[in-house]
Amino acid sequence: MSLATLGEIPNLAESFSAEESLEMFRRMCLTRYFEMRLIKAYKDGLIKVPIYLSIGQESISAAVATMISGYYIFAQHRAHSVYLAFGGNPVKLIDELLGLPTGCSAGMGGSPSIQDPDIKMIGHHGLIGENVPLAVGAALGAPDAGVVSFFGDAAAEEDYVFASMGFALTHKLKVLFVCEDNNLSILTPKSDRRSWEIADATRSIGMPTADIGDDPWLIAHYTRQFSSNLPAFLNCRTCRHHWHVGTGIDNPPEWDRFTLVKEQLDAFGLSSRADKIEAETKQYVENLWNERLPILSGK
Amino acid sequence: MERTLADTIREITREHLEKNNGLLLGQAISAVGWVNNTVPPDCSGIIELPMADVAGPGIAVGAAVVGRRPILVIRFQDFIFLNSSLVINYAAKAKDVFGQVVPIFVRAIADEGKGLGPVHSACLHSIFMHMPGMRVCAPMTPEEYEETWAVFMANDDPMYVSEHRRSFGQKGEMPDIVIDNADITIFSISAARFSTLEAVEIVKQDGIRCNVIHLMWLKPFTLSSRLLEPLESSGRGLVVDSDFAICGAAQSIAYELMTASGLPVKALGREDRSSGAAHHLEVGTPSSLKIAQAIKDIVKIGKKVRT
């Protein structure tokens, strides 16, 4: 069984409205086409900072963002998808990648350290997993707000991550922990690093946990279910297409969720609406990049 | 009854928890003595952290992000290495990187002289002076602590408050001593201030006259006339600290004073070796005898007049 289908619930997607399904897809398109344009700019030598691409993992934050709103967001270095899916200002993200003072972190952060106060996305400094105790502390300090924390399977190994999840459980804090589990730490697979799964660890302490693929309907389902019973943990198996940093690719990904979602929308008879969303989103981000890039040459 | 420094810390904390919606976080806070009677028992807003030395302070920093102005208690300063990742890497940097203010009040408590061994007996404020983004101070009296707290509340910066258990019973203030025809000006930090006052009495018997300037603010450090005028009139200086000498506050501040005055200023701090449990193997704040000897050695080299 491919991890792509881990935790599958038959006929789940049908229980979502067309609007919900298409909204998740729109948010996936935003990241996919934003980053495809970014890759071109990077290859053209216009981006001078290291970039951490979300392509392949877009469905996770797209699904979570469609289901919850108003939460504090604590993501980490690979967070263009989180930023865009939750409605972060794309122009400020472009400017940040270009190193401009108008960037979301005024050029101090680059690709891995982005923020947007308008969507309550708190900046990440660049040390993996440290956003998790920060998120838990925010939930402790602001008990009426919800908090979502995104991290990866390597960050999950940081000793302070599980300790923070345990603290959230002890104090019944409203934190949704989301692991974007792409199986890789740089290029070292999980099997070379550990014999255990973080989902088994969270289950063992009684935290509501789902260890699933990156099917957005499945993620949306659990996000909705868990959001009234936090803290909870979603571990989502996904495929990062590019290197840890930069635009390199070694092998084709085992699966591309973006393609699978399009096939599913097609099966639902939504292909023409999906195609329109895809084309419009692509054009939208293309226009944004085309507006901002000339700033570099002073035009 | 005259209040002690411990009383002052406790009452500041009580007000913060009860009136400011503040938080206090730390390990084993409710254990015997409520951190030397510096924490009010049974106030709301006291969070017992699990023995998770990286996650715990990170949680406190997260609470600071959402505006709770937490007090983080580190019961032994040696623990600060594990406890400081998010303090140094996030709280201290987020303002520069994100414009995100993270006001957290870190109470880092030093101790010594009780057979505490190699990892419970240090005083380590210097490493926090080394890193950007934090205010660093070492208040030893009730009014100094009140000033520290007022500065914390009036600003948005994280603060490293280097406390010392030798000071918790301190009543009253420690004013500077500036006298006519002093032979030397001694600048003292943390518990070294108590040892310095003893040393001044010792060298008085040799006819050596000392100015004593108490240094509470370590960063930002201001070279005011309060520091420079006594130094210039006495012609020589010595900075004494409870932290290690090498790359420490004493050497750094001695350099600042020397550069500004053109006068010789020596530095004395903790010895460069690990502390042992047995009394004769302990390392700590330079003793009054050691400070007295350093004063005599410097005075011997003759008075230089600023040209």
Interface residues (C-beta under 8 A of the other chain):
Chain A: Y72 F74 S105 A106 M108 G109 S113 Q115 I122 G123 H125 L127 E130 V132 P133 L134 A135 V136 G137 A138 A139 L140 G141 A142 A145 D159 Y160 V161 A163 S164 G166 F167 T170
Chain B: L23 I47 L49 P50 A52 V54 A55 G56 P57 G58 I59 A60 V61 G62 A63 A64 V65 V66 G67 R68 P70 S85 L86 N89 Y90 K93 A94 D96 V97 F98 G99 Q100
